[in-house]
Amino acid sequence: MIEVKNVEKSFDGTKILKGISTTFETGITNLIIGQSGSGKTVLLKSLLGIFTPEVGTISFDGRIYSELSGDEKRTLRTEIGMVFQGSALFDGMTVEENIGFPLKMFTNKTPAEIKERVNFVIQRVNLINANHKKPSEISGGMQKRVAIARAIVNNPKYLFCDEPNSGLDPKTAILIDNLIQEITEEYNITTVINTHDMNSVMEIGKKIVFLKEGILAWEGTNKDIFRTDNEAIVDFVYSSNLFKKIRKAQNKEL
């Protein structure tokens, strides 16, 4: 579990995060949503330790990040997996080499052990027969699977995903959503996803944190969205006629 307590972050005198307090639970997909400029990316980067809040604390299973020593922070970083918005694969490396990179960097595993682990996660994300292909030789959806495989190859406790569906068609996006959710539940990972994709919210939003102008304006599940009277989240999610119709239909069933 990741616990955020009263976090504030400013840039050039402008406060971006304004007293955020929430928890990201283990074993479920936690989503951060909000309009551009709401602070969701700043919050994600604060969780990753890229930004340091001026006020408040962020703790990882009881370990307050700001109180950790340098060695303790380095240890924590080995427990984190990251899926970047653009996949961020190494163009000159094969799929197998991309996935094995964190193991070479952060573990003392032998080449044989690395190969065994890499093959395992390749099969887990359904990338059979792609080991020796370069990123340019596979589709965007397959590249995203490589990024996920690389993020989980070192058995992380915490998985962060920044717009994992960016650039994907709707069908492939759903497959990636489902894969992230399956891996989260299967390995009991604390997964935090920064997204603007409302399909993701409805598909895998087991916990949703909605930011508006740097404030935590609402939190709940994708099912709670159908019941809430919170105007901020209703206006954000149901800005399209499609979701308005879904909400109306759901409320009739409740």
C-alpha positions in Angstrom: 0.0 0.0 0.0 1.1 3.5 -0.8 -0.1 6.2 1.6 -0.2 9.9 0.7 -0.7 12.4 3.6 -1.3 16.1 3.1 1.1 16.4 0.1 1.7 19.8 -1.3 4.0 20.6 -4.3 4.7 24.0 -5.9 6.6 25.3 -8.9 7.7 28.9 -9.2 5.4 29.9 -6.4 2.4 28.3 -7.9 0.9 25.5 -5.8 0.1 22.4 -8.0 -0.8 19.9 -5.3 -2.9 21.3 -2.5 -3.0 18.9 0.5 -3.5 15.6 -1.2 -4.3 12.7 1.1 -5.2 9.2 -0.2 -4.1 5.6 -0.3 -3.3 3.3 -3.2 -4.3 -0.2 -2.2 -2.4 -3.4 -3.0 -3.7 -6.0 -5.4 -6.0 -3.6 -7.3 -5.7 -1.1 -10.1 -5.6 2.4 -8.7 -6.3 5.2 -11.3 -5.4 8.9 -11.1 -7.6 11.0 -13.4 -8.2 14.6 -14.1 -8.1 17.3 -16.7 -4.8 18.6 -18.1 -3.2 20.8 -15.4 -5.1 19.1 -12.6 -1.9 17.8 -11.0 -2.1 14.1 -11.8 1.3 13.9 -13.5 2.9 15.9 -10.6 1.4 13.5 -8.2 2.6 10.5 -10.1 6.2 11.9 -10.3 6.0 12.7 -6.6 5.1 9.1 -5.9 8.1 8.0 -8.0 10.5 10.3 -6.0 11.2 12.5 -9.1 9.5 15.5 -7.3 9.9 16.2 -3.6 6.8 17.7 -1.9 7.3 20.7 0.3 4.6 19.5 2.7 3.3 16.0 3.6 4.6 12.5 3.3 4.5 9.5 0.9 5.0 6.1 2.5 5.5 2.6 0.9 4.1 -0.1 3.2 5.0 2.1 6.2 8.3 3.4 4.9 8.2 7.2 4.6 10.2 8.1 1.5 11.6 11.4 2.8 13.0 9.6 5.9 14.8 6.9 4.0 18.6 6.8 3.7 20.2 6.8 0.3 20.7 3.1 0.4 17.1 2.5 1.5 15.8 4.7 -1.4 17.9 2.7 -3.8 16.4 -0.5 -2.4 12.9 0.8 -2.8 13.6 1.8 -6.4 14.4 -1.9 -7.2 10.9 -2.7 -6.0 9.3 -0.4 -8.5 8.3 -1.1 -12.1 7.4 1.6 -14.5 5.5 1.6 -17.8 6.1 4.9 -19.7 3.7 6.7 -21.9 5.7 6.0 -25.1 6.9 2.6 -23.9 10.5 4.0 -23.9 12.1 0.9 -25.3 15.7 0.8 -26.5 15.5 0.8 -30.3 18.9 -0.9 -30.7 17.9 -3.8 -28.4 15.8 -6.8 -29.1 12.6 -7.6 -27.2 14.5 -10.0 -25.0 17.3 -7.5 -24.3 14.9 -4.8 -23.5 13.1 -6.9 -21.0 16.3 -8.3 -19.4 17.8 -4.8 -19.0 16.6 -4.2 -15.4 17.9 -7.6 -14.3 21.3 -6.9 -15.7 21.3 -3.4 -14.1 19.9 -4.2 -10.6 20.5 -7.9 -9.9 23.3 -10.4 -9.7 21.5 -13.0 -11.8 23.5 -15.2 -14.2 22.9 -14.9 -17.9 21.0 -18.2 -17.7 18.8 -17.0 -14.9 18.1 -13.8 -16.7 17.1 -15.7 -19.9 14.8 -18.0 -17.9 13.1 -15.1 -16.2 12.8 -13.1 -19.4 11.2 -16.0 -21.2 8.8 -16.5 -18.4 7.5 -12.9 -18.5 7.4 -13.0 -22.3 5.1 -15.9 -22.2 3.1 -14.2 -19.4 2.3 -11.1 -21.5 1.8 -13.3 -24.6 4.8 -12.2 -26.7 5.6 -15.6 -28.1 8.2 -15.7 -30.9 9.1 -12.0 -30.4 12.4 -12.5 -28.5 14.7 -11.5 -31.2 12.7 -8.7 -32.9 13.5 -5.0 -32.5 10.8 -2.6 -31.3 10.5 -1.2 -34.9 9.5 -4.7 -36.1 6.5 -5.1 -33.8 3.1 -3.3 -33.4 2.4 -0.6 -30.9 0.3 -3.0 -28.8 3.2 -5.5 -28.7 5.6 -2.7 -27.8 3.4 -1.9 -24.8 3.4 -5.6 -23.8 7.2 -5.4 -23.9 7.1 -2.4 -21.7 4.9 -4.2 -19.2 7.1 -7.3 -19.3 10.2 -5.1 -18.6 8.3 -3.4 -15.7 7.4 -6.7 -14.0 10.6 -8.8 -14.8 12.1 -7.9 -11.4 9.0 -8.9 -9.4 8.1 -5.3 -8.3 5.9 -4.5 -5.3 4.8 -1.3 -7.0 3.9 -0.7 -10.6 3.4 2.7 -12.1 1.8 3.3 -15.5 1.8 6.6 -17.3 -1.0 6.8 -19.9 -0.4 3.1 -20.8 -3.1 3.2 -23.6 -1.7 6.3 -25.3 -1.6 5.8 -29.1 -3.4 2.5 -29.1 -6.7 1.6 -30.8 -9.7 0.9 -28.5 -9.5 -2.9 -28.9 -5.8 -3.1 -28.1 -6.2 -0.6 -25.2 -8.8 -2.9 -23.6 -6.4 -5.8 -23.9 -3.6 -3.8 -22.3 -6.0 -2.7 -19.5 -7.0 -6.3 -18.8 -3.3 -7.4 -18.8 -2.3 -4.8 -16.3 -5.3 -5.8 -14.1 -4.5 -9.5 -14.3 -0.9 -9.0 -13.4 -1.8 -6.7 -10.5 -4.1 -9.2 -9.0 -2.0 -12.3 -9.8 1.2 -10.9 -8.2 -0.5 -8.7 -5.6 1.1 -5.5 -6.8 0.3 -2.0 -5.8 -0.5 -0.5 -9.2 -1.0 3.2 -9.9 -2.1 4.3 -13.4 -2.2 7.9 -14.6 -4.8 8.0 -17.4 -7.2 10.2 -19.3 -8.9 7.2 -20.9 -12.5 6.9 -19.6 -12.7 3.4 -21.0 -10.0 2.4 -18.6 -11.8 4.1 -15.8 -14.9 2.0 -16.5 -13.0 -1.2 -17.2 -10.4 -1.4 -14.4 -11.1 1.5 -12.1 -11.1 -0.5 -8.8 -10.0 2.7 -7.0 -10.2 6.1 -8.7 -8.5 9.3 -7.5 -9.9 12.4 -9.3 -7.9 15.6 -9.1 -9.2 19.0 -10.0 -7.0 22.1 -9.8 -4.6 20.3 -7.4 -7.3 19.2 -5.0 -8.5 15.6 -4.5 -12.1 16.3 -5.6 -13.4 12.8 -5.4 -12.4 9.2 -4.9 -14.2 5.9 -5.2 -14.7 2.9 -7.6 -16.0 2.8 -11.2 -19.3 1.6 -9.8 -19.4 4.5 -7.4 -19.3 6.9 -10.3 -22.8 5.8 -11.3 -24.1 6.7 -7.8 -22.3 9.9 -6.9 -23.8 13.3 -6.8 -20.3 15.0 -6.8 -20.7 17.5 -9.5 -16.9 17.7 -10.3 -16.5 14.0 -11.2 -19.9 13.8 -12.9 -19.1 16.8 -15.2 -15.7 15.3 -16.0 -16.7 11.7 -16.7 -20.1 12.3 -18.2 -19.1 15.2 -20.5 -20.0 12.9 -23.5 -23.5 11.9 -24.3 -22.4 8.2 -24.3 -21.5 8.2 -20.6 -24.6 10.3 -19.8 -26.7 7.5 -21.3 -24.7 4.8 -19.4 -25.2 6.7 -16.1 -29.0 7.0 -16.7 -29.3 3.3 -17.6 -27.3 2.3 -14.6 -29.3 4.4 -12.2 -32.5 2.8 -13.5 -31.1 -0.6 -12.6 -30.0 0.4 -9.0 
